[in-house]
Amino acid sequence: MFAAFFLPGFFEMLIIGSIVVLGVIPFWMICSKAGFPGWISLAIFFPLLNIALLFFLAFAEWPALRNVPDQDQTDV
């Protein structure tokens, strides 16, 4: 009787799917293009790790930019 109460319905699955599409996939692409493994984008599911991921991506030296000539890199 209680098992049907805990099964996710259409709207719950729609919310979970939109979180994956709107959250994980763009972060996966950003991490991959920056030269980091894409799986670290899964940190957005954890409350404090998502903020840490944003700061890490903002201030870390990106491996993808290591082989770019110096005039193309911007120092902020």
MODELLER restraints for C-alpha pairs under 7 A, 6 or more apart:
rsr = mdl.restraints
at = mdl.atoms
rsr.add(forms.Gaussian(group=physical.xy_distance, feature=features.Distance(at['CA:24:A'], at['CA:41:A']), mean=5.97, stdev=0.5))
rsr.add(forms.Gaussian(group=physical.xy_distance, feature=features.Distance(at['CA:24:A'], at['CA:42:A']), mean=6.36, stdev=0.5))
rsr.add(forms.Gaussian(group=physical.xy_distance, feature=features.Distance(at['CA:27:A'], at['CA:41:A']), mean=5.31, stdev=0.5))
rsr.add(forms.Gaussian(group=physical.xy_distance, feature=features.Distance(at['CA:28:A'], at['CA:38:A']), mean=4.67, stdev=0.5))
rsr.add(forms.Gaussian(group=physical.xy_distance, feature=features.Distance(at['CA:28:A'], at['CA:39:A']), mean=6.79, stdev=0.5))
rsr.add(forms.Gaussian(group=physical.xy_distance, feature=features.Distance(at['CA:28:A'], at['CA:41:A']), mean=5.18, stdev=0.5))
rsr.add(forms.Gaussian(group=physical.xy_distance, feature=features.Distance(at['CA:29:A'], at['CA:38:A']), mean=6.95, stdev=0.5))
rsr.add(forms.Gaussian(group=physical.xy_distance, feature=features.Distance(at['CA:31:A'], at['CA:37:A']), mean=6.31, stdev=0.5))
rsr.add(forms.Gaussian(group=physical.xy_distance, feature=features.Distance(at['CA:31:A'], at['CA:38:A']), mean=5.33, stdev=0.5))
rsr.add(forms.Gaussian(group=physical.xy_distance, feature=features.Distance(at['CA:31:A'], at['CA:41:A']), mean=6.90, stdev=0.5))
rsr.add(forms.Gaussian(group=physical.xy_distance, feature=features.Distance(at['CA:32:A'], at['CA:38:A']), mean=5.17, stdev=0.5))
rsr.add(forms.Gaussian(group=physical.xy_distance, feature=features.Distance(at['CA:33:A'], at['CA:64:A']), mean=6.98, stdev=0.5))
rsr.add(forms.Gaussian(group=physical.xy_distance, feature=features.Distance(at['CA:34:A'], at['CA:62:A']), mean=5.38, stdev=0.5))
rsr.add(forms.Gaussian(group=physical.xy_distance, feature=features.Distance(at['CA:34:A'], at['CA:63:A']), mean=6.49, stdev=0.5))
rsr.add(forms.Gaussian(group=physical.xy_distance, feature=features.Distance(at['CA:34:A'], at['CA:64:A']), mean=5.28, stdev=0.5))
rsr.add(forms.Gaussian(group=physical.xy_distance, feature=features.Distance(at['CA:35:A'], at['CA:62:A']), mean=6.14, stdev=0.5))
rsr.add(forms.Gaussian(group=physical.xy_distance, feature=features.Distance(at['CA:35:A'], at['CA:63:A']), mean=4.94, stdev=0.5))
rsr.add(forms.Gaussian(group=physical.xy_distance, feature=features.Distance(at['CA:35:A'], at['CA:64:A']), mean=4.63, stdev=0.5))
rsr.add(forms.Gaussian(group=physical.xy_distance, feature=features.Distance(at['CA:43:A'], at['CA:49:A']), mean=5.37, stdev=0.5))
rsr.add(forms.Gaussian(group=physical.xy_distance, feature=features.Distance(at['CA:43:A'], at['CA:50:A']), mean=5.34, stdev=0.5))
rsr.add(forms.Gaussian(group=physical.xy_distance, feature=features.Distance(at['CA:43:A'], at['CA:53:A']), mean=6.86, stdev=0.5))
rsr.add(forms.Gaussian(group=physical.xy_distance, feature=features.Distance(at['CA:44:A'], at['CA:50:A']), mean=4.14, stdev=0.5))
